[in-house]
Amino acid sequence: MSVEEIRRLTPGEEIFAGAHAYIGHAVLVAGRVDEDALAAAFDAVVRSYPVVGAALKPHPDGGHVLVTSETPPAISVVAGDPDDLLAGSVLDQGVRLGAVGLVRDGARASVTLSLHHSVADGAHGVALLAALWSRYADAVEGRPVVVEPHGYPLPAEQVLTARGVVKIPLDRLPRVVDCVPPAPPVEVAAGEDESEVDERGFLALRATRVLLTVEQTAGLVALARAEGVTVNSLVSAAILLAEAECRGCSLAHLLHVYAVNLRPMVSPPVGAAEATNLVGSAVYPPTTTSPTELVGLARAIRSELESQVAAGLPLQTPLHLGDAPEEGEPTTRLVVAATNFGRIPELPSTAGSVFEEYRVAMAGKPIPGGSRHAVSGTCVIHSFGGRLGVEVHHSAAMAGWERRRTGRVRAALVSAVR
């Protein structure tokens, strides 16, 4: 099979190629997982969405090129702890940008669809997760496994330009790039704040998770509707309050930076799998007069987001990636980051198996010359089966800190619906 060049990566995609970054969308399953059906489903996904089976190769002038892969799609199957979501998964951007790993232990298993971040953001990945399990159900139940050919997804820069989004001067955008990342918390001992790497060269990341009950999640939804806010703004408020409490600082020392899915913000709208990383950033800079209770802070966050969306600011993020930051005095606010994968669709069930939980896995390698200091990780928000989840991926040295921080997040959310 000969390798064909598809196109060069854009600056917004190249960021993730340097880090060999993958996002894994995992489902914990109680009961039997049919290996043959899973392999057939993954093969159909690759033939439907060819970017999953593509690869990256370095370009002589720098950067990377998206190319077809010489390696046919295959799933990995290992016996082990299903909580080790990426065990056995082949994550090599020079071989394939998508992978499926099955980890089983008796009657319990995890299945993880990993996608390279250069070609798929969270919304894109969730759509392909649904496609995988739909085809798996077809295979298990003896129906034809559907192949629906799609083209390669377009980069955000091309999608936005084609829809008339004009790049505006950098000095009109909220300043994010000059903000300093949080320093390691004081309880992380000196010399222990460096992230480890595993035998494959990937950062050895752990995950700390908060998972609300169905009743608690329904209570948050009801609270958001009653107060005229969103569940996402309530979670953002809880994350900010937890960070300030754990660090012993005021909200005004923080800057909340979070991802915004741009697909519904453009016309015509863009399908989840039609673009690689169609994500912008919004920011909320608390002040000394910002509310310090959950609902009030959530209302302020939502109001600021509405103002930024109305001004088209999140749409500018992909157009400025790779630009040099503006000159001026950098801010010393600490960045508190979050992203929201939204509601994970109901996955088709099959006889003899039950979906227990959705989880996210992160994989990436240290960037040469980049910092490997352990800092507060990005909070990933999602809901599955009527349960809200918040998870953070971090180094071993940060485990105690993240348990404290996510514990405060959970306490703030649960106390609001009691």
HUDA-V459198 format. One record per backbone hydrogen bond with DSSP energy under -0.5 kcal/mol. CO is the residue of the C=O (numbers start at 1). NH is the residue of the N-H. E is the energy in kcal/mol with one decimal. If there is no record, write none. Layout:
{{CO & NH & E} {CO & NH & E}}
//
This chain:
{{4 & 68 & -2.2} {7 & 66 & -3.3} {10 & 13 & -0.9} {10 & 14 & -2.8} {11 & 15 & -1.3} {13 & 16 & -0.9} {13 & 17 & -0.9} {14 & 18 & -1.9} {15 & 19 & -0.6} {16 & 21 & -2.2} {17 & 20 & -1.0} {19 & 365 & -3.5} {21 & 117 & -2.8} {22 & 363 & -2.2} {23 & 115 & -2.5} {24 & 26 & -0.7} {24 & 361 & -2.4} {25 & 113 & -2.5} {26 & 359 & -2.5} {27 & 111 & -2.2} {28 & 356 & -3.0} {28 & 357 & -1.0} {29 & 31 & -0.6} {29 & 109 & -2.5} {30 & 354 & -2.4} {33 & 35 & -0.7} {34 & 38 & -2.3} {35 & 39 & -2.6} {36 & 40 & -2.4} {37 & 41 & -2.3} {38 & 42 & -2.4} {39 & 43 & -2.4} {40 & 44 & -2.0} {41 & 45 & -2.0} {42 & 46 & -2.5} {43 & 47 & -2.1} {44 & 48 & -1.7} {45 & 49 & -3.2} {48 & 50 & -0.5} {48 & 150 & -2.2} {49 & 52 & -2.1} {50 & 53 & -0.8} {51 & 54 & -0.9} {52 & 98 & -1.2} {54 & 97 & -2.1} {55 & 67 & -2.8} {57 & 65 & -2.8} {59 & 62 & -2.3} {63 & 59 & -2.5} {64 & 9 & -2.3} {65 & 57 & -2.0} {66 & 6 & -3.2} {66 & 7 & -1.1} {67 & 55 & -2.9} {70 & 72 & -0.6} {76 & 102 & -3.1} {78 & 104 & -2.3} {80 & 82 & -0.6} {81 & 84 & -2.4} {83 & 85 & -1.7} {84 & 87 & -1.9} {86 & 89 & -1.6} {89 & 91 & -1.0} {90 & 92 & -0.8} {92 & 95 & -2.3} {92 & 96 & -2.6} {93 & 56 & -3.2} {96 & 92 & -0.5} {97 & 116 & -2.3} {99 & 114 & -3.0} {100 & 76 & -2.3} {101 & 103 & -0.5} {101 & 112 & -2.5} {102 & 78 & -2.5} {103 & 110 & -2.5} {104 & 80 & -2.4} {105 & 108 & -1.3} {107 & 31 & -3.5} {108 & 105 & -3.0} {109 & 29 & -3.4} {110 & 103 & -2.6} {111 & 27 & -2.2} {111 & 113 & -0.5} {112 & 101 & -2.2} {112 & 114 & -0.7} {113 & 25 & -2.9} {114 & 99 & -2.2} {115 & 23 & -2.6} {116 & 119 & -1.5} {116 & 120 & -0.9} {121 & 125 & -2.6} {122 & 126 & -2.4} {123 & 127 & -1.8} {124 & 128 & -1.8} {125 & 129 & -2.2} {126 & 130 & -2.1} {127 & 131 & -1.8} {128 & 132 & -2.4} {129 & 133 & -2.1} {130 & 134 & -2.0} {131 & 135 & -2.0} {132 & 136 & -2.1} {133 & 137 & -2.2} {134 & 138 & -1.7} {135 & 139 & -2.3} {136 & 140 & -2.7} {137 & 141 & -2.2} {138 & 143 & -2.6} {139 & 142 & -1.0} {144 & 146 & -0.7} {146 & 148 & -0.5} {147 & 149 & -0.6} {150 & 50 & -0.6} {154 & 276 & -2.3} {155 & 159 & -2.1} {156 & 160 & -2.8} {157 & 161 & -2.1} {158 & 162 & -2.2} {159 & 163 & -0.8} {160 & 163 & -0.7} {160 & 165 & -2.4} {161 & 164 & -1.7} {164 & 166 & -0.6} {169 & 172 & -1.7} {170 & 173 & -1.8} {174 & 176 & -0.7} {176 & 179 & -1.8} {180 & 335 & -1.2} {185 & 188 & -1.9} {187 & 189 & -0.8} {189 & 192 & -2.2} {193 & 374 & -3.2} {196 & 204 & -2.8} {198 & 201 & -1.9} {201 & 366 & -0.5} {202 & 198 & -3.2} {203 & 205 & -1.5} {206 & 394 & -2.5} {208 & 392 & -2.3} {210 & 390 & -2.4} {213 & 217 & -2.5} {214 & 218 & -2.4} {215 & 219 & -2.0} {216 & 220 & -1.9} {217 & 221 & -2.3} {218 & 222 & -2.3} {219 & 223 & -2.4} {220 & 224 & -2.8} {221 & 225 & -2.1} {222 & 226 & -2.4} {223 & 227 & -2.2} {224 & 228 & -0.8} {224 & 229 & -2.3} {225 & 228 & -0.5} {230 & 234 & -1.8} {231 & 235 & -2.4} {232 & 236 & -2.6} {233 & 237 & -2.3} {234 & 238 & -2.2} {235 & 239 & -2.5} {236 & 240 & -2.4} {237 & 241 & -2.6} {238 & 242 & -2.3} {239 & 243 & -2.3} {240 & 244 & -2.5} {241 & 245 & -2.3} {242 & 246 & -2.8} {243 & 247 & -2.2} {244 & 248 & -1.2} {244 & 249 & -1.9} {250 & 253 & -1.7} {251 & 254 & -2.3} {253 & 334 & -2.7} {255 & 257 & -0.6} {255 & 336 & -2.9} {256 & 284 & -2.6} {257 & 338 & -1.7} {258 & 282 & -2.5} {260 & 262 & -0.5} {260 & 280 & -2.8} {262 & 265 & -1.5} {262 & 266 & -0.5} {263 & 266 & -1.0} {263 & 270 & -0.8} {271 & 274 & -1.5} {274 & 154 & -2.5} {276 & 121 & -1.7} {277 & 279 & -1.8} {278 & 262 & -2.2} {278 & 263 & -0.5} {280 & 260 & -2.7} {282 & 258 & -2.5} {284 & 256 & -2.5} {284 & 286 & -0.9} {287 & 290 & -1.5} {293 & 297 & -2.5} {294 & 298 & -2.5} {295 & 299 & -2.4} {296 & 300 & -1.9} {297 & 301 & -2.4} {298 & 302 & -2.5} {299 & 303 & -2.3} {300 & 304 & -2.2} {301 & 305 & -2.2} {302 & 306 & -2.5} {303 & 307 & -1.8} {304 & 308 & -2.3} {305 & 309 & -2.9} {306 & 310 & -2.3} {307 & 311 & -1.5} {308 & 313 & -2.4} {309 & 312 & -1.5} {313 & 316 & -1.8} {313 & 317 & -0.6} {314 & 317 & -1.0} {316 & 319 & -0.6} {316 & 320 & -0.9} {317 & 320 & -1.3} {317 & 321 & -0.7} {320 & 323 & -2.4} {333 & 180 & -0.8} {334 & 255 & -2.6} {335 & 337 & -0.5} {336 & 257 & -2.0} {337 & 379 & -2.2} {338 & 259 & -1.7} {339 & 381 & -2.8} {342 & 344 & -0.6} {342 & 383 & -1.8} {350 & 353 & -1.6} {352 & 32 & -1.6} {354 & 30 & -2.9} {354 & 356 & -0.6} {357 & 28 & -2.8} {359 & 26 & -2.9} {361 & 24 & -3.8} {363 & 22 & -2.9} {364 & 203 & -3.4} {367 & 370 & -3.0} {372 & 195 & -2.3} {373 & 375 & -0.5} {378 & 380 & -0.5} {378 & 393 & -0.5} {379 & 339 & -2.6} {379 & 381 & -0.6} {380 & 391 & -2.2} {381 & 341 & -3.0} {381 & 342 & -0.6} {382 & 389 & -3.6} {383 & 344 & -3.2} {384 & 387 & -1.3} {387 & 384 & -2.0} {388 & 212 & -2.7} {389 & 382 & -2.2} {390 & 210 & -2.9} {391 & 380 & -3.1} {392 & 208 & -2.5} {394 & 206 & -4.0} {395 & 398 & -0.9} {396 & 399 & -1.6} {398 & 402 & -2.9} {399 & 403 & -2.1} {400 & 404 & -1.9} {401 & 405 & -2.7} {402 & 406 & -2.8} {403 & 407 & -1.7} {404 & 408 & -2.0} {405 & 409 & -1.9} {406 & 410 & -2.6} {407 & 411 & -2.3} {408 & 412 & -2.3} {409 & 413 & -2.1} {410 & 414 & -2.9} {411 & 415 & -2.4} {412 & 416 & -0.9} {413 & 417 & -0.5} {414 & 417 & -1.2} {415 & 418 & -0.6}}
//
